[in-house]
């Protein structure tokens, strides 16, 4: 890639950078595989230009917002690129939302136009009096009802190749935070944020190539998959294999068999699910050259099982909506088990105390990160923006430590960390040890107040088939932790559950566990 990430041109548009540049060189190469369809680069460009014309015809102007509420289908790509191409601002959420969530996102974004599925369109109809900003609904799949059919509108509209002359610092994408409390807020991103990370992390670390076929467990609505499973492979001339169904192990095995992907985007929970699935014995995973993991801590035990079964390297890293994508990661030939690796080129990181003072190596503190993909702000949250975005630095909600060799270790979110007997306890460390026990399928550790009002660790454990919950097993798990860690880190209580409660991003909902909600066995 000829562009310098540290000296990007003023005239910059993500659709041109990630799609058109490649389409000029490889017009007939496959860009998207979906069901029985193969969409070439030239065909995707035509769909984008038709969608651009449709959006303009409906009155969409530069800097106005479009909300996508779609599964992973080719129309997601054409609508996303079309919005950015004509200078709009695009954001995306998964479909299947509750009515109050649909209402929130449409009013929060003030989107004049949304592209969604038939089920969500019906929800919008019921909410219509509460949606003062929405003007047009384009429906993908199923009957559009009183709305417009996305595909029909594209088919009857002539392509519009015109680009709005966007600047590298123009706002173009909103990425939503995980929303641990209340509805998620949007991190507001500029054009150059995505290009900077693509030219550093994607090019340097993952080394995308034209022969790559990419497959993802997380959905395109999340920045993690948007990068690894759409923008990055298209930048390199590769292809992505999309599917709209839930990413069950059975579906993933079928996709691997059909499309022979080379790069898998995953989260630890999904890797664990694949390794425990009955179909694993017959699955041929030999096409994979690399697995990317992020979103939650990757246990060393899980890494070893995956590597032993597949022979495929996992590059575990950390990114965020605030920074668009991964900024600390392990690398091929430089994986330090249990760590998240080192800082990506172009980024800087430090561990600080609550006053913002940098701590010595080995101390646990808050991760501060800076790099040229940082968001401008959280939309409509000035106070939170001031506490997170401090000059060039983004102050995370995560607790980390860095060793003398420069490797970073995730200790937990700030509100997850425990101080037991005056000493810091990282729930992640205890969870990793619990997962080494042959009976344990999933584990999460949270704090609780004992009879004296002191913080103590409590473990929620889901068992592998063939193991039964019992007091003796709980005692064995406590002894197992004491045998590998300092005794104060062992859980004082063990509660057996059928499964851990998780968000739509696959993250464990520890707030629910603290309240004992959704944790009944």
NUTIVEX-379303 format. One record per residue (C-alpha): x, y, z. Coordinates in steps of 0.001 Angstrom, whole numbers, plus 500000, padded with zeros to 6 digits. Example, Ala and Ser with C-alpha at 12.3 -4.5 7.8 and 13.67 -1.06 7.14 Angstrom:
% NUTIVEX-379303
512300495500507800;513670498940507140;
//
This chain:
% NUTIVEX-379303
500000500000500000;501597503223498838;500006505654501308;501924506792504374;499674506447507462;501467509385509067;500979511720506077;497590510962504553;496303513260501796;493672515855502655;491298514438500020;490356511045501433;487271508830501258;486990505370502816;484959503971499924;487668504968497475;490457503671499699;488977500316500709;486974499445497579;487596501472494434;491397501257494527;491200497471494534;488311497282492058;490398499117489443;493086496414489698;490903493334490290;487420494066488860;486527490411488242;487944489014491485;485444487857494135;484800490394496880;481881488770498755;480646485200499007;477069484921500291;474920481800500093;475123480842496389;476181484317495252;479641485546494352;479853489343494188;482880490599492266;484593493905492939;483062495403489799;479596494229490833;480025495629494344;481111498984492900;477996499034490689;475777498245493703;477438501035495669;476901503506492833;473252502516492480;472759502840496257;474464506252496123;471964507372493504;469021506021495527;470176507764498717;470708511060496906;467327510710495212;465713510342498625;467273513623499696;470257512430501717;472820515230501942;476476515210503017;477024514914506791;473540513479507356;473273510116509074;472236506693507859;471543503861510299;472016500260509160;470098497569511058;471054494552508971;472487491059509317;475722490212507488;474499490375503879;476007491977500748;473543494880501045;475258495872504295;478460496476502339;476839498410499479;474801500621501836;477800501283504112;480119502244501260;477407504266499486;476765506412502552;480443507224503011;480939507763499257;478440510628499160;479718512245502348;477180510847504791;477792509434508252;477032505756508742;476456503708511868;475283500137512282;473592497964514879;472430494374514757;468819493689513715;466389491903516020;466386494752518527;463672495379521078;461263498214520179;462768500534522793;466224499939521296;465028500682517749;463428503882519005;466605504860520859;468993504371517941;466814506122515366;466247509145517597;469806509223518951;471260509277515427;468442511418514010;468851509270510918;466688510422508022;467214507087506313;467597503553507574;468330500295505770;466963497297507640;465226493939507418;461479493279507177;461066492367510854;462685495596512065;460686497571509492;457499496240511104;458789497400514491;459452500832513004;455844500981511755;454571500464515280;456914503189516557;456330505693513756;454733508481515863;457805508409518128;460348508808515300;460259512476514230;463522512471512259;463093509337510125;461956509924506534;462732506749504583;463026503022505309;464688500718502776;463995497035503391;466354494164502563;464715490742502231;461043489952502787;458119492181501994;458858495912502334;455230496620503259;454639500362503102;458343501015502673;460802500780499774;462553497590498725;466316498200498820;467070495786495982;464184496967493800;465236500596494185;468821499747493242;467711497731490213;465611500556488778;468134503338489446;471103504212487219;474534504142488891;475967507421490168;479793507326490209;480120510787491794;482049511092495062;481466513913497508;484878515578498039;485448514430501606;488366515598503731;490506513215505767;489169514869508935;485474514701507992;483235512704510312;482026509568508528;481352506690510965;479886506210514424;480937503127516368;478962502153519445;480478501399522824;479537498200524616;477088500050526842;477751498342530177;475168500681531689;472260502133529753;472134502391525978;475444502440524070;476935505779523091;478593506493519759;482283507170519327;482469509707516484;485163508858513904;486855510648511029;487774509321507580;491472508959508318;490970506939511540;490157503792509586;492924504215507032;495539504765509750;494698501516511532;494432499609508246;497923500680507201;499441499797510572;497591496938512266;495970495233509260;498929495564506901;501784495131509376;500342492506511715;497667490481509915;499338490872506523;496204490569504391;496747489290500871;494679488843497666;494342485104498315;492642485600501683;489038484565502285;487812485889505620;485142484571507982;483888486191511186;481956485206514280;481244488825515351;478831490643513063;479692493550510733;477757495975512936;480724495857515335;483917497724514458;486019494617515142;484389492586512355;483831495629510136;487596495903509960;488837492322509852;485968490887507785;485111493658505315;487394496683505081;490764494988505533;490290492060503124;488843494374500443;491804496723500849;494113493806500020;492047492377497166;490788489412499170;487230488270499813;484830487878502707;482342485062503286;479154486454504847;476178484714506432;473084486107508125;472371483245510531;473599483061514106;477276482041514279;476733478619515826;479557476061515646;477514474067513135;477111477107510861;480777478009511144;481875474462510279;479583474558507228;481022477925506136;484567476624506534;483771473572504448;482087475630501708;484389478648501415;487728477415502826;488551480644504675;492126481562505491;491478484050508311;488958483605511122;487809486520513274;486637485230516625;486191485824520330;487367483350522983;483815482220523697;483308481174520079;486657479362519943;485693477475523077;482345476628521491;484028475271518361;486415473128520402;483534471683522443;481183471128519483;480383467563518327;481217468540514732;484836469309515567;485978465741514960;484913465885511304;485809469545510655;488615470287508205;490181473553509371;493338473186507299;492516476203505099;493030478616508008;496336480458508181;495439482713511085;492876483286513828;492284486722515342;490859487023518850;489659490083520752;486698491269522801;487532489378525993;490554487769527617;491914484685525845;492739482013528444;496102480323527964;494404476933528260;492059477787525379;494939479035523234;496819475774523762;493800473598522947;493081475530519742;496720475441518632;496978471727519384;493777470880517484;494254473149514455;497915474090514301;496678477635513608;498114480625515457;495793482884517467;496771486539517575;495060487927520646;494742491699520889;492708494557522253;490874497333520461;487937499582521244;485183501620519647;487071504698520811;490182503715518790;488270501943515972;490302498752516065;493130496753517602;496081498744518941;497879496167521121;498388492639519827;500479489532519647;502248488911516339;503228485973514194;506451484639515643;506004486748518773;503156485351520852;503587485562524600;501057483267526197;498626485056528499;499577488510527235;497958490767524660;501328491403523058;502858494769522258;501692498105520900;500943498332517182;503149500657515108;501867504215515298;500321503814518751;501661504527522240;500424503053525524;501128503599529193;499803502348532524;498725505115534893;497336505547538385;494056507313539100;495803510699538980;497195510035535500;500773509411536664;502625506695534757;503342503652536913;506467501481537018;506514498282534947;504662495480536720;502192497712538571;498476497404537827;496813500563536586;494608502113533932;495535501756530273;496089505016528389;496448504736524610;497070507215521816;497244506944518052;495770508586514988;492591506498514938;491137507987518139;487548509214518026;486638512865518425;484091512377521209;481091510440522459;478011511875520782;475878513852523250;478054512960526230;480384515873526867;481367514956530424;482233511369529525;484134512633526481;486259514916528672;487167512092531045;488022509648528248;489629511796525538;492400513815527175;494413515608524540;496018512922522362;495287510202524910;492304507887525269;491810506755528869;490321503279528847;488135501608531449;490552498668531605;493175497684534140;496479496462532719;500046495803533645;503141495799531443;506164493578531981;509808494551531588;509843493234528006;506989495505526923;504163492949526808;500757494057528101;498474491952530312;494768492544530761;493711492420534413;490036493331534089;487773496299533669;488174498926536312;484866498052537950;485729494321537861;488999494553539817;488898493508543449;491023494509546395;491162491574548785;493084491996552024;494645495185550657;495959493434547524;494706493731543940;493009490673542509;492481490276538784;489355488201538039;490878487230534679;493807485527536394;491500483417538561;489210482608535626;492162481349533583;493175478974536381;489620477677536802;489472476934533071;492471474649533447;490365472266535547;488956469443533376;485409469917534704;485146473616533858;483662474805530558;483158478486531451;484069480592534466;483588484165535617;484748485753538865;483099488751540517;483251490307543956;480794489982546803;480633491354550340;481192488802553094;479465488981556493;482004491594557597;481388493781554546;484733492944552908;485249492225549213;485874488577548367;485963486680545037;483043484536543954;483191482167540967;480348481305538606;481153478052536824;479520476165533943;480579472535533671;481446470255530790;478969467432530085;479604464465532336;480400466583535400;477830467280538103;477670470233540465;478418469325544067;479913470732547233;482904468460546814;483562469772543293;483290473351544540;485891472580547205;488089470906544592;487943474013542399;488887476236545326;491822473949546095;492800473951542421;493093477757542459;494979477791545768;497443475322544297;498346477653541431;497842481151542843;498273482943546128;495640481613548552;493810484959548878;492879484747545186;490859481554545570;487070482084545314;485353482028548678;482160480881546991;481540478772543893;478170478829542183;477386476389539380;475336477710536447;474086476279533181;475778479053531188;477173482518531759;474949485441530715;476398487248527691;475742490365525636;475134490300521873;478892490851521531;479646487666523459;480943489442526548;480066488072529971;477526490302531732;479217490547535097;476704493086536327;474045490380536007;476254487970537921;476810490455540720;473072490757541059;472663486975540639;470440487747537633;470331485215534827;472669482909536703;470328480240537944;471505476738537181;
//
